[in-house]
Amino acid sequence: MHAPPANASNRGAFGSRMGFILAAAGSAIGLGNIWRFPYTAGENGGGAFVLLYLVFVVALGLPVLLAELSLGRASKSNPVGAFKRFFPQSWWPYVGGLGVLTGFGILAFYVVIAGWSLSYLGRALTGTFDGAFTAEESGALFTSIISDPAETVALAAVFLVLTAGVVRAGVGGGIELASKILMPVFFVLLLVLAGRSLTLDGAEKGIEFLFSPDFSKLSTEGVMSALGQALFSLSLGMGAMITYGSYLPEKENLPVAGAAVAFFDTLIAMLGGLIIFPALFSVGVAPNEGPGLVFVVLPTIFHSLPAGHIFAIAFYALLSIAALTSTISLLEVVVAYFVDERKWTRDKAVAVIVPATFCLAVPSALSQGGVEFFSAFVGEKSFLDTQDILFGNISLSVGALLISLFVGWKWGVKNAIEEMDNFGAGAIWSILIRFACPVAVGAVLITYVIGLF
């Protein structure tokens, strides 16, 4: 075992295993679980996609998650410091730098989409979705919201301020405390919504769609989509789990904590599907509506559901909480770098990073019709879409690939397994992190790059 860095005691730490699990699960649980997973599953035939996703989470996502956590706890440092701790005179710390940059880039467009969820929550509270709402009316509402410069910029700012307030309060008094409040509320809302959705007439068709595999509906693109969802729904590749792992005390069982995070992340995705698909099938709406599923399709069915007003409020509250727990971890990745490497105070780091993030978020907020220049920024792609491709797909994939190679071959599986208290599945994990994970992440990366052309 390596001695901890000199400033380790001043960085803060999670006070309990449950605090870590809730915070790390909150990082992984986000719009990807409640928004992206259902529409991606819907586009790719349901059950077969879900089955592959579950296999990929266990065989590929969890090994990379454990690699990041072990590297973080062993180094007691941020993503840059983690690589620098073991190989300071090398190019490896730049991999950590890429993770910090990726977290910053994702945060800048993520808060914009998170702001949309706040907008819909406000409209649900005021009864906008209580009456009959046609697909055309719903589409027009969504377009008007995302193309309104004042509303999108203001709500992105609100989300950043909420995020900053939590991160500024530190690891124990901010991130852990907020997670202990937000995550139980999130789970209660989730279970209530899933329970209500499952009691709707025709709900069994939604359950069948989600859990009955039909591999004839699954294309090669669908397989790669399931792989990408499994790998990156866990917040892998940008150093978030390295950062959170660095706050995990030595006494805690790292494999158990990591497995718990992966379990809860996967459970949330499944429950998200159990909320959306039974509701869709109960009113005869097709499940393959794509990214507009949550913001365009669902508003058209709330009035058809018993207690639809409450359902709408609870759903968009759920979406907003999921987004907030993720933006907290995204900001913490960047803040931890400046606190550890630049020796800034946490207050200074938040005070500098949040305005900088807002400046990068504004073009994304204006890119959905608000300003023509940003709406067709690269060809037909908007500024937000470009950021998503650059940071959310390619940069994240490169980071996950290099972290797998670093832990598997450079730092070494022996050191990682020692950090994981020589857990029993170490031999299997070694094979996966050295061979299967790099190949799988590399395949996803190639798919993303090919998709650019």
Secondary structure, DSSP 8 states (H G I E B T S, - for coil): -----TTGGGS---SSHHHHHHHHHHHH-SHIIIIIHHHHHHHTTSHHHHHHHHHHIIIIIHHHHHHHHHHHHHHTS-HHHHHHHH-SSSSTHHHHHHHHHHHHHHHHHHHHHHHHHHHHHHHHHTTTTSS---HHHHHHHHHHHHT-HHHHHHHHHHHHHHHHHHHHT-IIIIIIHHHHHHHHHHHHHHHHHHHHHHTSTTHHHHHHHHHS--GGG--HHHHHHHHHHHHHTT--SSSHHHHHHHTS-TTS-HHHHHHHHHHHHHHHHHHHHHHHHHHHHHTT--S--GGGGTTTTGGGTGGGSTTHHHHHHHHHHHHHHHHHHHHHHHHHHHHHHHHHHS---HHHHHHHHHHHHHHHHHHHHTTTTT-HHHHTSBTTB-HHHHHIIIIIIIIHHHHHHHHHHIIIIITTHHHHHHHTTT-TTHHHHHHIIIIIHHHHHHHHHHHHHHHT-
